[in-house]
Amino acid sequence: MSLLWLNYCCYLLFLPVGRVLHTLPEGNSVWGVTSLDNLLYVLRAKSSQEIAVYDMDNYRLQRRINVSNLRCMADMTACAYSYCLYISDGRDRCIHRVALPNVNVTQWPVNAVAGGLSVTERHSVLVTCLEVRKIKEFTTHGKLLRQTELPRDVVSPWHAIQLSSGKVIVCHGHIADPVHGVCLVGTDGQVVKSYSGPRGPGTGSEQMNVPVHVAVDGNGFVFVADRNNRRVLLLSPALTYVREVVSSEQLKWKPIRLFLDDDRRRLYVADNKWDGKKYTAGRVVVIRV
């Protein structure tokens, strides 16, 4: 292990919770945050679903993009190589592909409830399907490349990100599930290692309460949106607890989506209000991490 790596690990371990740099205005609930070419794209629920586009230097609103035929959005991610956005639609069980800059919208079926999204180093799209416990991989135009059925103890998977090794980081656990956590899944679909424990409230390092979204930095550290504990956790590449990187005091509601700008070390947290039946409002909190 190099001295540089040790110094980096120590830096992350002893750093206090992240610092709030900016908060985008409150509005409709936020279902995705991502970026392309120094522009921040924020997916908000509305009667006609829309993507608000902000400058990432000063967070001024640049324009709004309306996406038709989007009924039940679940997540959004971006691909710089294909220069497009992907939006998952849980109700219609499909992916909407928004080609930029002309906003040409196409879609393809997932044949399962489409959930969390991410883009691999090969520019393919990973779709996490909670109900069938599968991760499906598609080309940019919707050709199914492969699908991985997760082990039975990985219940209710929400979001997955593929590492350069081909292994996949998965967060899992719904409100009624006994075990919640984050695991590393190998190319054979088996769990290599995990950070998990009984579902529980509070600030215990071993407890999570519906971990719904993850982000991974260039060194393999994992940020986890611990929704019902209203915080974001940081795990090491070995999936051990490092620290609480965003506290409940820094959030107004519940964190449900994450986007990490690794170059600037800025974490964008979609912070949504839950009224007991649905999300009724949302905002994006920008955290220096």
C-alpha positions in Angstrom: 0.0 0.0 0.0 1.5 3.3 -1.1 2.1 6.3 1.2 -0.1 8.4 -1.0 -3.0 6.0 -0.6 -2.5 5.9 3.2 -2.5 9.6 3.4 -5.7 9.8 1.3 -7.5 7.2 3.5 -6.4 9.2 6.6 -7.7 12.4 5.1 -11.1 10.9 4.5 -11.3 9.2 7.9 -10.6 12.4 9.9 -12.4 14.9 7.7 -15.5 16.3 9.4 -18.9 16.0 7.7 -19.1 17.6 4.3 -19.7 21.4 4.0 -22.9 22.7 2.4 -21.8 24.9 -0.6 -25.2 25.6 -2.1 -28.8 24.6 -2.1 -31.0 24.8 -5.3 -34.4 26.2 -4.8 -37.2 24.1 -3.3 -39.8 22.9 -5.8 -41.3 19.6 -7.0 -39.7 16.4 -5.9 -36.3 15.5 -7.4 -35.7 12.1 -9.0 -32.4 12.5 -10.7 -29.2 14.6 -10.7 -26.4 14.4 -13.2 -24.1 16.5 -15.4 -22.7 17.0 -18.9 -20.3 19.7 -20.1 -20.4 21.8 -16.9 -24.2 21.7 -16.9 -26.2 20.2 -14.0 -29.4 18.3 -15.0 -32.1 18.0 -12.3 -35.1 15.8 -13.0 -38.2 17.1 -11.2 -41.8 15.7 -11.0 -44.4 17.9 -12.6 -47.7 17.6 -14.5 -45.4 17.5 -17.6 -42.1 16.1 -16.3 -39.2 18.4 -16.7 -35.4 18.6 -16.5 -34.0 21.8 -15.1 -30.6 22.7 -16.4 -28.2 24.8 -14.3 -24.7 26.2 -14.8 -22.4 24.3 -12.4 -20.2 27.3 -11.6 -22.9 29.6 -10.3 -26.0 27.4 -10.3 -28.1 29.7 -12.4 -31.0 28.2 -14.3 -30.2 28.0 -18.0 -33.3 26.3 -19.5 -36.0 23.6 -18.9 -36.4 20.4 -20.9 -39.9 18.8 -21.0 -39.9 15.1 -21.5 -43.3 13.8 -22.8 -44.8 10.4 -22.0 -42.8 10.1 -18.8 -45.3 8.8 -16.2 -43.3 7.4 -13.2 -39.7 8.5 -13.1 -37.3 6.6 -11.0 -33.7 7.8 -11.8 -31.6 9.7 -14.3 -28.0 9.4 -15.4 -25.9 10.8 -18.3 -23.4 9.5 -20.8 -20.7 11.8 -22.2 -19.7 9.4 -24.9 -23.2 9.1 -26.4 -24.1 12.6 -25.3 -27.5 11.8 -23.9 -29.5 11.4 -20.7 -31.2 8.2 -19.6 -34.4 8.3 -17.5 -36.0 5.2 -16.0 -39.8 4.9 -15.9 -41.1 2.5 -13.3 -44.7 2.4 -14.4 -44.1 1.9 -18.1 -41.1 -0.4 -17.4 -38.9 1.4 -19.9 -35.9 3.7 -20.4 -36.3 7.1 -22.0 -33.2 8.2 -23.9 -32.8 12.0 -24.3 -30.3 12.8 -27.0 -28.7 16.2 -26.6 -28.5 19.1 -27.6 -31.6 18.6 -29.8 -33.7 16.8 -27.1 -34.6 13.9 -29.4 -36.5 11.4 -27.0 -36.7 7.7 -27.7 -37.4 4.8 -25.4 -36.9 1.1 -25.1 -38.6 -1.6 -22.9 -36.9 -3.1 -19.8 -39.7 -5.7 -19.2 -39.4 -5.2 -15.5 -39.9 -2.2 -13.1 -37.0 0.0 -14.0 -35.2 1.6 -11.1 -31.7 3.0 -10.5 -29.4 3.8 -13.4 -25.7 4.1 -14.1 -23.3 4.1 -17.1 -20.4 1.7 -17.3 -16.9 2.4 -18.7 -18.0 0.7 -21.9 -20.8 3.3 -22.2 -23.6 0.7 -21.6 -26.5 1.3 -19.3 -27.1 -0.6 -16.1 -30.7 -0.8 -14.9 -31.5 -2.1 -11.5 -34.8 -4.0 -11.3 -36.0 -4.1 -7.7 -38.9 -6.6 -7.9 -37.1 -9.3 -9.9 -33.7 -8.7 -8.2 -31.9 -8.3 -11.5 -29.4 -5.9 -13.0 -29.9 -5.5 -16.8 -27.3 -4.1 -19.1 -28.3 -2.4 -22.4 -26.5 -0.6 -25.2 -27.3 3.1 -25.7 -30.1 2.2 -28.1 -31.7 -0.4 -25.9 -30.2 -3.8 -27.0 -30.0 -6.1 -24.0 -26.4 -7.2 -23.5 -26.8 -9.3 -20.3 -28.7 -9.6 -17.2 -27.6 -10.7 -13.7 -29.9 -12.2 -11.2 -28.8 -11.3 -7.7 -28.5 -13.8 -4.8 -31.6 -14.3 -2.7 -30.1 -12.5 0.3 -29.7 -9.3 -1.8 -33.4 -8.4 -1.4 -34.9 -5.2 -3.0 -31.9 -3.9 -4.9 -32.3 -0.1 -5.6 -29.1 1.0 -7.5 -26.0 -0.5 -8.9 -22.7 0.9 -10.2 -20.1 -1.2 -12.1 -16.4 -0.8 -11.1 -13.5 -1.0 -13.6 -12.9 -4.6 -12.4 -16.4 -5.6 -13.8 -17.7 -6.1 -10.3 -20.8 -4.2 -9.2 -21.6 -2.2 -6.1 -25.3 -2.7 -5.1 -27.4 -1.1 -2.4 -30.4 -3.0 -1.2 -33.2 -3.2 1.4 -36.8 -2.0 1.4 -38.8 -0.9 4.5 -40.1 -4.4 5.3 -36.8 -6.3 4.6 -34.9 -7.4 7.7 -31.4 -6.7 6.3 -30.3 -3.5 4.6 -26.8 -2.8 3.1 -24.3 -2.4 0.3 -22.6 -5.3 -1.3 -20.0 -6.0 -4.0 -21.2 -8.5 -6.6 -18.8 -10.4 -8.8 -19.1 -11.1 -12.5 -20.6 -14.5 -11.6 -23.5 -12.8 -9.8 -22.3 -13.9 -6.3 -21.6 -11.5 -3.4 -17.9 -11.0 -2.8 -18.2 -8.8 0.3 -20.8 -6.7 1.9 -21.6 -4.0 4.5 -25.0 -4.9 5.9 -26.9 -5.3 9.1 -30.4 -5.3 10.5 -32.5 -2.4 9.4 -32.6 0.3 12.1 -33.0 4.0 12.8 -30.3 6.1 14.4 -26.7 6.9 13.8 -25.1 3.5 14.5 -22.4 2.8 12.0 -23.6 -0.7 11.3 -27.2 0.3 10.7 -28.9 1.5 7.5 -32.6 2.2 6.9 -33.4 1.9 3.2 -30.1 2.6 1.4 -31.5 3.8 -1.9 -28.6 5.2 -4.0 -24.8 5.1 -4.2 -22.0 7.0 -5.8 -18.4 5.8 -6.1 -15.3 8.0 -6.4 -12.1 7.3 -8.4 -10.4 5.6 -5.5 -13.3 3.2 -4.8 -14.9 4.9 -1.8 -18.7 4.5 -1.7 -21.2 7.2 -0.8 -24.6 5.8 0.3 -27.9 7.6 0.6 -29.3 6.2 3.8 -32.9 7.4 3.2 -34.8 6.8 6.4 -31.9 7.7 8.6 -31.7 11.0 6.7 -27.9 10.9 6.1 -25.2 9.9 3.6 -22.5 7.4 4.7 -19.0 6.9 3.3 -17.7 3.4 3.0 -14.1 2.3 2.1 -13.3 0.3 -1.0 -13.4 -2.7 1.3 -16.9 -1.8 2.3 -16.1 -0.8 5.9 -17.5 2.2 7.6 -15.5 5.4 7.3 -17.8 8.2 8.5 -21.0 10.0 8.1 -20.4 12.4 5.2 -23.7 14.2 5.3 -25.7 14.5 8.5 -29.4 14.7 9.1 -28.9 18.3 10.4 -27.7 19.3 6.9 -30.7 17.8 5.2 -34.3 19.0 5.5 -36.0 15.9 4.4 -34.8 12.5 3.0 -31.9 11.8 0.6 -33.0 9.7 -2.3 -30.5 10.3 -5.1 -26.8 11.1 -5.3 -24.4 12.4 -7.9 -20.7 12.8 -7.3 -18.6 15.3 -9.2 -15.3 13.6 -8.4 -13.0 16.3 -10.0 -14.5 19.1 -7.8 -15.3 16.8 -4.9 -18.9 18.0 -4.8 -21.7 15.6 -3.9 -25.2 16.5 -5.1 -28.0 15.2 -2.9 -31.6 15.0 -3.9 -33.4 15.9 -0.7 -37.2 15.1 -0.9 -40.1 15.6 1.4 -42.2 12.6 2.3 -45.8 13.1 3.5 -46.5 9.5 4.4 -47.8 8.5 1.0 -45.7 10.3 -1.6 -42.9 12.8 -2.1 -44.4 16.2 -2.3 -41.4 18.6 -2.6 -37.6 18.5 -3.2 -34.4 20.3 -3.5 -30.7 19.6 -4.3 -28.1 20.2 -1.7 -24.5 20.6 -2.9 -21.9 19.3 -0.4 -18.1 19.6 -0.4 -16.7 16.2 0.4 
